């Protein structure tokens, strides 16, 4: 009996020991599974990075060239101070030391570390570091083995603020962008296009990064290179811009806020584009400072806005070209139709005035365009009615984006009774039609849209698609064929003759006369406040009308069409015409004599 009791005790003890052994083996098995399966990649990476490191080689972005191959945007070598957090024994101490050495805030460095993405990815602590920064880091290589200095290509804009809105700028990829499909493959810290051509063609300009796999010693210092794959540069982009014409446009706008755009009326190629005031894209390449960004975004002159495609203004008398085309095409008037201008027109007890208080007398469409007679076009607008005016305006590309290859283009507005009922929930009034007929009221356009209107008169009624890129690398970009609007040749001829008279028959743009060159144009003054309010304070600059000019040259087989808009410049003849003349002089390589003071419109 006693023997059996002793056996039960022994068996119980064996069972406990067996349980302990099985538990220990199971625990070890689970732990080994955790280490080798769940955490295997991490520990393999740690082991590998104790012996070797993968160093990315940034690929230069493709340069931007003008139509003749001259450099508009290029790259320059720069230095980045980088940090690999996993190689730091005490990351807090490393961050503190780097902050002191580079004179940076620790919070800024920690934010960059938090945004880096994958483990063992180098963090750019300071981009475009100064030679002093580089020397400081190199002198402390033993004390800071987790840091390094890498040479990277950085965007350079030799023209500075010139053509800034067309060319755009680069900047560090943002967190929201990293979530977008078009930025797949980019990592925190990468530079991408953030505006203009740089943004629109970001993927085309981006090259393929290379890498170096280097062997390091126990201190983290490089001792050998195990593998190397060179970076592939991004392809160049050949633009339609003409560098010399761009410079001339910039010079013509010195001290004037506004915009101008010149294009080939046959193809839609943009020859030059200016928006003033502008900014220097070089300020963005290494990361824009918060103080500068604050000044740019809060500046009431909006230097970040591309006025050519984002500025929306009343076209003023430029719209008379559209009204004339519509009226002649619809048969509402003929070239011989005459209206008498006494200086005003009364419509439903509201008096609408002409810019010439004494009146122009009898006016046909030719003379009305040349002298920019409001009363003539009031009468035409009443006969056309708003529905047909709006239909022809949209036919000519107004009230919708031009689809130029730039981001964030505005559409402008062509008002109509349907639009007013939907948006303002009220009916359309006849007086509004009178205002729209001369480009006032609630109608708004962009300068690029009006340059396209000038181009369609020049090229025989074909609506071109403006574009800035000719070729990506050695591959020409496809060009969208112009759309024939079906306007009668005789109608276009009447308006073309009227625009020729604006310049050559003592019209409002006579100062654009250039010997030996037939220039056609139209001036405009777009009100920003009522005439009565301006009369009370005529010296207030912000109340002055915007000065416009559109035109093309030469009259036969035109090679250039343009739009010029000077904000608060007063009349188009005083403000925009001198700018247009300088652009034409550069394009045709001529110099016209000073014509004195222009006519006000």
C-alpha positions as CSV (number, residue, x, y, z in Angstrom):
1,X,0.0,0.0,0.0
2,X,2.8,2.3,1.0
3,X,4.6,1.4,-2.3
4,X,1.6,2.6,-4.3
5,X,1.4,5.9,-2.4
6,X,5.1,6.5,-3.1
7,X,4.5,5.8,-6.8
8,X,1.6,8.3,-6.9
9,X,3.9,11.0,-5.4
10,X,6.7,10.2,-7.9
11,X,4.2,10.3,-10.8
12,X,2.8,13.6,-9.7
13,X,6.2,15.1,-9.5
14,X,7.0,13.7,-12.9
15,X,3.8,15.2,-14.3
16,X,4.8,18.7,-12.9
17,X,8.2,18.4,-14.4
18,X,6.8,17.3,-17.7
19,X,4.4,20.3,-17.7
20,X,7.3,22.6,-16.9
21,X,9.5,21.2,-19.6
22,X,6.6,21.3,-22.2
23,X,5.8,24.8,-21.2
24,X,9.4,25.9,-21.5
25,X,9.8,24.2,-24.9
26,X,6.5,25.8,-26.1
27,X,7.6,29.2,-24.8
28,X,11.0,28.9,-26.5
29,X,9.3,27.8,-29.7
30,X,6.8,30.7,-29.6
31,X,9.6,33.2,-28.8
32,X,11.8,31.8,-31.6
33,X,8.8,32.0,-34.0
34,X,8.3,35.6,-32.9
35,X,12.0,36.5,-33.4
36,X,12.4,34.7,-36.7
37,X,9.0,35.1,-38.3
38,X,7.2,38.1,-36.9
39,X,10.3,40.2,-36.3
40,X,12.6,38.4,-38.7
41,X,12.8,41.2,-41.3
42,X,13.4,43.8,-38.7
43,X,16.3,41.9,-37.1
44,X,17.8,41.0,-40.5
45,X,17.7,44.6,-41.4
46,X,19.3,45.6,-38.2
47,X,22.1,43.1,-38.7
48,X,22.5,44.1,-42.3
49,X,22.6,47.8,-41.5
50,X,25.3,47.1,-38.8
51,X,27.5,45.9,-41.7
52,X,26.1,47.8,-44.7
53,X,24.0,50.7,-45.6
54,X,21.9,51.6,-48.6
55,X,22.6,55.2,-49.7
56,X,20.1,56.7,-52.2
57,X,21.4,58.8,-55.1
58,X,18.9,61.5,-56.0
59,X,18.2,61.8,-59.7
60,X,18.3,65.3,-61.1
61,X,15.1,66.7,-62.5
62,X,15.0,67.4,-66.2
63,X,15.9,70.9,-67.2
64,X,13.4,73.3,-68.7
65,X,14.5,74.9,-72.1
66,X,13.1,77.6,-74.2
67,X,12.0,77.0,-77.8
68,X,15.6,77.6,-79.0
69,X,17.2,75.3,-76.4
70,X,18.3,78.1,-74.0
71,X,18.2,77.1,-70.3
72,X,15.2,78.4,-68.3
73,X,15.5,76.0,-65.3
74,X,18.5,73.8,-64.4
75,X,20.0,72.0,-61.4
76,X,22.9,72.9,-59.1
77,X,24.8,70.7,-56.6
78,X,23.9,71.1,-53.0
79,X,24.5,69.5,-49.6
80,X,22.0,67.7,-47.3
81,X,22.7,66.8,-43.7
82,X,21.1,63.4,-43.2
83,X,20.4,61.2,-40.1
84,X,19.7,57.5,-39.7
85,X,17.9,57.3,-36.3
86,X,18.4,53.5,-36.0
87,X,22.2,54.0,-35.9
88,X,21.9,56.3,-32.8
89,X,22.5,54.8,-29.4
90,X,20.7,57.8,-27.8
91,X,18.5,59.5,-30.3
92,X,17.4,62.3,-27.9
93,X,21.1,63.3,-27.3
94,X,21.8,63.1,-31.0
95,X,18.9,65.4,-31.9
96,X,19.9,67.8,-29.2
97,X,23.5,67.9,-30.5
98,X,22.4,68.4,-34.1
99,X,20.1,71.2,-33.1
100,X,23.0,73.0,-31.5
101,X,25.5,72.3,-34.3
102,X,23.2,73.3,-37.1
103,X,21.4,76.0,-35.2
104,X,18.0,74.4,-35.7
105,X,15.1,73.8,-33.4
106,X,14.9,70.3,-32.0
107,X,11.2,70.2,-32.7
108,X,11.8,70.7,-36.4
109,X,14.3,67.8,-36.4
110,X,11.9,65.5,-34.5
111,X,9.1,66.4,-36.9
112,X,11.2,65.3,-39.9
113,X,12.1,62.1,-38.2
114,X,8.4,61.4,-37.5
115,X,7.5,61.9,-41.2
116,X,10.3,59.8,-42.7
117,X,8.2,56.7,-43.4
118,X,10.1,53.4,-43.6
119,X,12.7,52.3,-41.0
120,X,16.4,52.9,-41.8
121,X,15.4,55.6,-44.3
122,X,17.7,58.6,-44.0
123,X,16.1,61.7,-42.7
124,X,17.0,65.0,-44.3
125,X,17.8,67.1,-41.2
126,X,18.9,70.2,-43.2
127,X,18.6,70.7,-47.0
128,X,20.9,73.0,-49.0
129,X,23.3,73.2,-46.0
130,X,26.0,75.8,-46.1
131,X,29.7,75.0,-46.4
132,X,30.0,75.8,-42.7
133,X,27.4,73.3,-41.8
134,X,29.1,70.6,-43.9
135,X,32.5,71.4,-42.3
136,X,30.9,71.2,-38.8
137,X,29.4,67.8,-39.5
138,X,32.5,66.4,-41.1
139,X,34.6,67.5,-38.1
140,X,32.3,65.7,-35.8
141,X,32.1,62.5,-37.8
142,X,33.3,60.3,-34.9
143,X,31.0,61.9,-32.4
144,X,28.0,61.8,-34.8
145,X,28.4,58.5,-36.8
146,X,24.6,58.4,-37.4
147,X,24.8,61.6,-39.5
148,X,26.2,62.1,-43.0
149,X,26.4,64.7,-45.7
150,X,25.1,63.8,-49.2
151,X,25.5,65.7,-52.4
152,X,22.1,66.2,-54.2
153,X,21.0,68.2,-57.2
154,X,18.9,71.2,-56.3
155,X,16.6,73.2,-58.6
156,X,18.0,76.5,-59.9
157,X,16.0,79.3,-61.6
158,X,18.4,81.7,-63.4
159,X,15.6,84.0,-64.4
160,X,14.5,84.4,-60.7
161,X,11.1,86.0,-60.7
162,X,10.8,86.2,-64.5
163,X,8.3,83.6,-65.8
164,X,7.9,82.3,-62.2
165,X,4.2,81.5,-62.6
166,X,4.7,79.7,-65.9
167,X,7.7,77.7,-64.8
168,X,6.6,77.1,-61.2
169,X,8.7,75.9,-58.3
170,X,9.5,72.7,-56.4
171,X,9.1,71.9,-52.7
172,X,9.1,69.0,-50.3
173,X,6.3,66.5,-51.0
174,X,3.4,67.1,-48.5
175,X,1.6,64.4,-46.4
176,X,-1.6,64.8,-48.4
177,X,0.3,64.4,-51.7
178,X,1.9,61.2,-50.5
179,X,-1.6,59.8,-50.2
180,X,-2.5,60.6,-53.9
181,X,-2.0,58.1,-56.7
182,X,0.1,60.4,-58.8
183,X,2.7,60.6,-56.1
184,X,3.0,56.8,-55.7
185,X,6.7,55.9,-55.1
186,X,7.7,59.2,-53.6
187,X,9.0,59.3,-50.0
188,X,8.9,62.1,-47.3
189,X,11.7,64.6,-48.0
190,X,11.5,64.2,-51.8
191,X,11.3,67.3,-53.9
192,X,8.3,67.5,-56.3
193,X,6.8,70.2,-58.5
194,X,4.4,72.4,-56.5
195,X,3.3,75.0,-59.1
196,X,3.4,75.8,-62.8
197,X,5.1,73.5,-65.3
198,X,7.1,71.9,-62.5
199,X,3.8,70.7,-61.0
200,X,1.9,69.9,-64.3
201,X,4.8,67.8,-65.6
202,X,6.2,66.5,-62.3
203,X,6.3,62.8,-63.3
204,X,7.8,63.6,-66.7
205,X,10.6,65.7,-65.1
206,X,11.4,63.2,-62.4
207,X,14.3,60.9,-63.0
208,X,15.0,57.4,-61.5
209,X,17.0,57.5,-58.3
210,X,20.1,55.3,-58.0
211,X,21.8,53.8,-54.9
212,X,25.1,52.8,-53.3
213,X,25.3,49.8,-51.0
214,X,28.3,50.6,-48.7
215,X,30.1,48.5,-46.1
216,X,30.6,50.2,-42.8
217,X,32.7,49.4,-39.7
218,X,31.6,49.1,-36.1
219,X,31.7,52.9,-35.8
220,X,29.3,53.3,-38.7
221,X,32.0,54.7,-41.0
222,X,32.1,53.7,-44.7
223,X,35.0,51.3,-45.5
224,X,34.0,49.9,-49.0
225,X,31.3,50.0,-51.7
226,X,29.5,46.7,-52.3
227,X,27.1,47.8,-55.0
228,X,26.4,50.9,-57.1
229,X,23.5,51.8,-59.5
230,X,23.7,55.2,-61.1
231,X,20.8,57.6,-61.1
232,X,19.0,58.3,-64.3
233,X,18.4,62.0,-65.0
234,X,14.9,63.2,-65.8
235,X,14.3,64.2,-69.4
236,X,14.4,67.8,-70.5
237,X,11.3,69.7,-71.4
238,X,11.4,72.0,-74.3
239,X,8.9,74.8,-73.8
240,X,7.2,77.1,-76.3
241,X,8.5,80.2,-74.5
242,X,10.9,82.6,-76.2
243,X,13.5,83.7,-73.6
244,X,14.2,87.1,-75.2
245,X,10.5,87.8,-75.6
246,X,9.9,86.8,-72.0
247,X,12.6,89.2,-70.8
248,X,11.1,92.0,-72.9
249,X,7.7,91.4,-71.4
250,X,9.2,91.5,-67.9
251,X,10.9,94.8,-68.7
252,X,7.7,96.3,-70.1
253,X,5.9,95.5,-66.8
254,X,8.4,97.0,-64.4
255,X,6.5,98.9,-61.7
256,X,3.1,97.8,-63.2
257,X,0.9,95.1,-61.6
258,X,-0.9,93.0,-64.1
259,X,-0.3,90.3,-66.7
260,X,0.4,89.6,-70.3
261,X,0.5,86.6,-72.6
262,X,1.6,86.2,-76.2
263,X,0.9,83.2,-78.3
264,X,1.2,81.8,-81.8
265,X,-2.3,82.4,-83.3
266,X,-1.9,79.4,-85.6
267,X,-0.8,76.7,-83.1
268,X,-1.6,78.1,-79.6
269,X,2.0,77.9,-78.5
270,X,2.6,80.4,-75.7
271,X,5.5,82.6,-76.6
272,X,5.8,84.5,-73.3
273,X,3.7,84.8,-70.2
274,X,4.1,87.4,-67.3
275,X,2.2,87.9,-64.1
276,X,3.3,90.8,-61.8
277,X,4.1,91.0,-59.0
278,X,5.8,87.6,-58.8
279,X,8.0,85.6,-56.5
280,X,11.5,84.0,-56.7
281,X,11.2,80.2,-57.1
282,X,14.7,79.9,-55.8
283,X,13.3,80.7,-52.3
284,X,11.4,77.4,-52.4
285,X,14.0,74.9,-53.5
286,X,15.6,74.3,-50.1
287,X,12.3,74.7,-48.2
288,X,10.6,78.0,-47.9
289,X,11.0,79.8,-44.5
290,X,7.8,80.2,-42.5
291,X,8.3,84.0,-42.3
292,X,8.6,84.3,-46.1
293,X,5.6,82.0,-46.7
294,X,3.6,84.2,-44.4
295,X,4.5,87.3,-46.2
296,X,3.7,85.8,-49.6
297,X,0.3,84.4,-48.6
298,X,-0.8,87.5,-46.8
299,X,0.4,90.0,-49.4
300,X,-2.6,91.9,-50.7
301,X,-0.9,92.1,-54.1
302,X,-1.1,88.2,-54.3
303,X,2.3,87.5,-55.8
304,X,1.6,83.7,-55.8
305,X,-1.4,84.1,-58.1
306,X,-0.9,83.5,-61.8
307,X,-3.0,86.4,-63.2
308,X,-2.8,85.1,-66.7
309,X,-4.9,82.0,-65.9
310,X,-6.3,82.8,-62.4
311,X,-7.0,86.5,-62.6
312,X,-10.7,87.0,-63.5
313,X,-11.6,90.5,-64.7
314,X,-14.3,92.3,-66.6
315,X,-13.0,92.5,-70.2
316,X,-14.4,96.0,-70.7
317,X,-14.4,97.1,-74.3
318,X,-12.4,94.1,-75.4
319,X,-15.7,92.3,-75.4
320,X,-16.9,94.5,-78.2
321,X,-15.0,92.2,-80.5
322,X,-17.2,89.3,-79.4
323,X,-20.3,91.4,-79.6
324,X,-19.4,92.5,-83.1
325,X,-18.7,89.0,-84.3
326,X,-22.0,87.7,-82.9
327,X,-24.1,90.5,-84.3
328,X,-22.6,90.3,-87.8
329,X,-22.8,86.5,-87.8
330,X,-26.5,86.6,-86.7
331,X,-27.3,89.3,-89.2
332,X,-28.4,91.7,-86.5
333,X,-26.2,94.3,-88.1
334,X,-24.4,94.7,-91.4
335,X,-21.1,96.5,-92.0
336,X,-23.2,99.5,-93.1
337,X,-25.6,99.6,-90.2
338,X,-25.3,103.0,-88.4
339,X,-26.4,104.1,-85.0
340,X,-26.1,107.7,-83.7
341,X,-24.1,108.3,-80.6
342,X,-25.0,111.5,-78.6
343,X,-22.8,110.4,-75.7
344,X,-25.4,108.4,-73.9
345,X,-28.4,106.0,-74.2
346,X,-31.4,105.8,-72.0
347,X,-32.8,102.3,-71.4
348,X,-35.9,101.9,-69.2
349,X,-35.1,105.3,-67.5
350,X,-31.5,104.3,-66.8
351,X,-28.9,106.4,-68.6
352,X,-25.8,104.5,-70.0
353,X,-23.0,106.8,-71.1
354,X,-20.3,106.6,-73.7
355,X,-16.7,107.3,-72.7
356,X,-16.8,110.4,-75.0
357,X,-19.3,112.7,-73.2
358,X,-20.0,114.8,-76.4
359,X,-20.7,111.6,-78.4
360,X,-19.2,110.2,-81.6
361,X,-22.1,111.0,-83.9
362,X,-23.0,108.4,-86.6
363,X,-21.2,105.2,-86.1
364,X,-20.9,101.9,-88.1
365,X,-19.2,98.8,-86.8
366,X,-15.8,99.7,-88.3
367,X,-15.7,103.2,-86.7
368,X,-17.3,102.0,-83.5
369,X,-14.5,99.5,-83.0
370,X,-11.9,102.1,-83.9
371,X,-13.3,104.7,-81.5
372,X,-14.7,102.1,-79.0
373,X,-18.1,103.7,-79.0
374,X,-20.2,102.4,-76.2
375,X,-23.5,103.7,-77.5
376,X,-23.2,101.7,-80.8
377,X,-22.6,98.5,-78.9
378,X,-25.4,99.3,-76.4
379,X,-27.7,99.3,-79.4
380,X,-26.2,96.1,-80.8
381,X,-26.5,94.3,-77.4
382,X,-30.2,95.2,-77.1
383,X,-30.9,93.7,-80.6
384,X,-28.8,90.6,-80.0
385,X,-30.2,89.9,-76.5
386,X,-28.3,88.2,-73.7
387,X,-28.9,84.6,-74.8
388,X,-27.1,85.0,-78.1
389,X,-24.4,87.1,-76.6
390,X,-23.7,84.4,-74.0
391,X,-23.8,81.6,-76.7
392,X,-21.2,83.3,-78.8
393,X,-19.0,84.2,-75.9
394,X,-18.9,80.5,-74.9
395,X,-18.4,79.5,-78.5
396,X,-15.2,81.7,-78.4
397,X,-13.9,80.0,-75.3
398,X,-15.1,82.4,-72.6
399,X,-16.6,81.1,-69.3
400,X,-14.6,77.9,-69.4
401,X,-11.0,76.8,-69.0
402,X,-8.7,77.0,-72.0
403,X,-7.2,73.6,-70.9
404,X,-3.7,75.1,-71.0
405,X,-1.1,72.8,-69.5
406,X,-0.9,74.6,-66.2
407,X,-2.6,73.7,-62.9
408,X,-5.5,75.6,-61.2
409,X,-6.9,77.5,-64.2
410,X,-9.9,79.6,-63.6
411,X,-12.9,79.5,-65.9
412,X,-14.3,83.1,-65.7
413,X,-18.0,83.7,-66.0
414,X,-20.4,84.4,-68.9
415,X,-23.7,85.4,-67.3
416,X,-27.1,84.4,-68.6
417,X,-30.7,84.5,-67.5
418,X,-30.5,80.8,-66.5
419,X,-27.3,81.4,-64.5
420,X,-28.9,84.4,-62.7
421,X,-32.0,82.4,-61.8
422,X,-29.9,79.5,-60.5
423,X,-27.4,81.5,-58.6
424,X,-29.1,84.7,-57.6
425,X,-32.7,83.5,-57.8
426,X,-33.9,86.5,-59.6
427,X,-34.7,87.5,-63.2
428,X,-32.5,89.1,-65.8
429,X,-33.0,92.8,-66.6
430,X,-32.6,94.5,-70.0
431,X,-30.1,97.0,-68.5
432,X,-27.8,94.1,-67.6
433,X,-27.7,93.1,-71.3
434,X,-26.5,96.6,-72.2
435,X,-23.7,96.4,-69.7
436,X,-22.6,92.9,-70.8
437,X,-22.5,94.0,-74.5
438,X,-19.6,96.3,-73.6
439,X,-17.9,93.8,-71.3
440,X,-19.1,95.2,-68.0
441,X,-21.5,93.8,-65.4
442,X,-21.0,90.3,-64.1
443,X,-19.0,88.9,-66.9
444,X,-15.4,88.0,-66.1
445,X,-12.5,86.6,-68.2
446,X,-8.9,85.7,-67.9
447,X,-6.1,87.3,-69.9
448,X,-5.4,84.0,-71.6
449,X,-9.0,83.6,-72.7
450,X,-8.9,87.1,-74.3
451,X,-5.5,86.3,-76.1
452,X,-7.3,83.3,-77.6
453,X,-10.1,85.6,-78.8
454,X,-7.5,87.8,-80.5
455,X,-6.0,84.7,-82.0
456,X,-9.2,83.4,-83.5
457,X,-9.8,86.8,-85.3
458,X,-6.3,86.6,-86.6
459,X,-6.3,83.0,-87.8
460,X,-9.7,82.9,-89.5
461,X,-12.0,81.8,-86.8
462,X,-10.2,78.8,-85.3
463,X,-10.1,78.3,-81.6
464,X,-6.6,77.2,-80.5
465,X,-5.6,75.3,-77.4
466,X,-2.8,77.3,-75.6
467,X,0.1,75.1,-74.5
468,X,3.6,75.5,-73.0
469,X,5.4,72.3,-73.7
470,X,6.8,71.4,-77.2
471,X,8.7,68.2,-76.4
472,X,9.5,65.9,-73.5
473,X,13.1,64.7,-74.1
474,X,13.4,64.1,-77.8
475,X,9.7,63.2,-78.2
476,X,7.5,66.0,-79.5
477,X,4.2,66.6,-77.7
478,X,1.1,66.1,-79.7
479,X,-0.7,69.3,-80.6
480,X,-4.4,69.5,-80.5
481,X,-5.8,70.8,-83.8
482,X,-7.6,74.2,-83.6
483,X,-11.4,74.0,-83.7
484,X,-13.0,75.8,-86.6
485,X,-15.9,77.8,-85.2
486,X,-17.7,78.1,-88.5
487,X,-17.7,81.9,-88.6
488,X,-18.1,83.5,-92.0
489,X,-14.9,84.8,-93.5
490,X,-16.6,88.1,-94.4
491,X,-17.6,88.6,-90.8
492,X,-14.1,88.0,-89.6
493,X,-12.8,90.4,-92.2
494,X,-15.0,93.2,-91.0
495,X,-13.9,92.8,-87.4
496,X,-10.2,92.4,-88.4
497,X,-10.5,95.6,-90.4
498,X,-12.0,97.3,-87.4
499,X,-9.2,96.1,-85.1
500,X,-6.7,97.4,-87.7
501,X,-8.5,100.8,-87.6
502,X,-8.1,100.8,-83.8
503,X,-4.3,101.1,-84.4
504,X,-4.0,102.8,-87.7
505,X,-7.0,105.2,-88.1
506,X,-6.5,107.4,-85.1
507,X,-8.2,104.8,-82.9
508,X,-7.6,104.2,-79.2
509,X,-4.5,102.1,-79.7
510,X,-2.7,104.3,-82.3
511,X,0.4,104.3,-80.2
512,X,1.1,100.6,-81.2
513,X,1.8,101.8,-84.7
514,X,5.1,100.3,-85.8
515,X,6.6,101.4,-89.2
516,X,6.4,98.6,-91.7
517,X,4.2,96.4,-89.6
518,X,0.4,96.2,-89.7
519,X,-0.8,95.8,-86.1
520,X,-4.4,95.1,-85.3
521,X,-5.7,95.6,-81.7
522,X,-8.5,96.6,-79.3
523,X,-8.2,98.5,-76.1
524,X,-10.4,98.3,-73.1
525,X,-11.0,99.9,-69.7
526,X,-12.7,97.6,-67.2
527,X,-14.5,99.5,-64.3
528,X,-13.9,98.3,-60.8
529,X,-16.2,100.8,-59.2
530,X,-19.1,102.9,-60.4
531,X,-18.2,106.1,-62.3
532,X,-19.9,108.3,-59.7
533,X,-17.7,106.8,-56.9
534,X,-14.6,107.2,-59.0
535,X,-15.5,110.8,-59.7
536,X,-15.7,111.5,-55.9
537,X,-12.1,110.2,-55.4
538,X,-10.3,110.2,-58.8
539,X,-6.9,109.9,-57.2
540,X,-7.6,106.6,-55.4
541,X,-5.4,104.1,-57.3
542,X,-7.5,101.0,-56.3
543,X,-10.6,102.6,-57.9
544,X,-9.0,103.1,-61.3
545,X,-10.2,100.9,-64.1
546,X,-8.0,98.0,-65.3
547,X,-6.3,98.8,-68.6
548,X,-6.6,96.2,-71.4
549,X,-5.2,95.6,-74.9
550,X,-5.6,92.6,-77.2
551,X,-4.1,92.4,-80.7
552,X,-2.1,90.5,-83.3
553,X,0.4,91.2,-86.0
554,X,0.9,91.4,-88.9
555,X,-2.6,91.8,-90.3
556,X,-2.0,89.2,-93.0
557,X,-0.5,85.9,-92.0
558,X,-0.3,86.9,-88.3
559,X,2.6,85.4,-86.2
560,X,1.7,86.7,-82.7
561,X,-1.5,87.4,-80.8
562,X,-1.6,88.8,-77.3
563,X,-3.5,90.1,-74.3
564,X,-2.1,92.8,-71.9
565,X,-3.9,93.8,-68.7
566,X,-2.6,96.4,-66.3
567,X,-4.4,96.4,-63.0
568,X,-5.8,99.8,-62.1
569,X,-3.9,101.3,-65.0
570,X,-6.7,103.6,-66.1
571,X,-7.4,103.4,-69.8
572,X,-6.1,100.7,-72.0
573,X,-4.5,103.2,-74.4
574,X,-2.5,104.8,-71.5
575,X,-1.5,101.7,-69.6
576,X,-1.6,98.6,-71.7
577,X,-0.7,99.9,-75.2
578,X,2.9,100.9,-74.2
579,X,3.5,97.4,-72.8
580,X,2.1,95.8,-76.0
581,X,4.3,97.9,-78.2
582,X,7.5,96.9,-76.4
583,X,6.5,93.2,-76.8
584,X,5.9,93.7,-80.5
585,X,9.1,95.5,-81.0
586,X,11.1,92.7,-79.4
587,X,9.2,90.0,-81.3
588,X,9.7,91.7,-84.7
589,X,13.1,93.1,-83.8
590,X,12.1,96.6,-84.7
591,X,12.2,99.9,-82.8
592,X,9.4,102.4,-83.3
593,X,9.7,106.1,-82.5
594,X,8.1,107.5,-79.4
595,X,4.6,108.4,-80.2
596,X,3.9,110.6,-77.3
597,X,0.7,110.4,-75.2
598,X,-1.9,107.9,-76.3
599,X,-5.6,108.4,-76.6
600,X,-7.6,107.4,-73.6
601,X,-10.4,104.9,-74.2
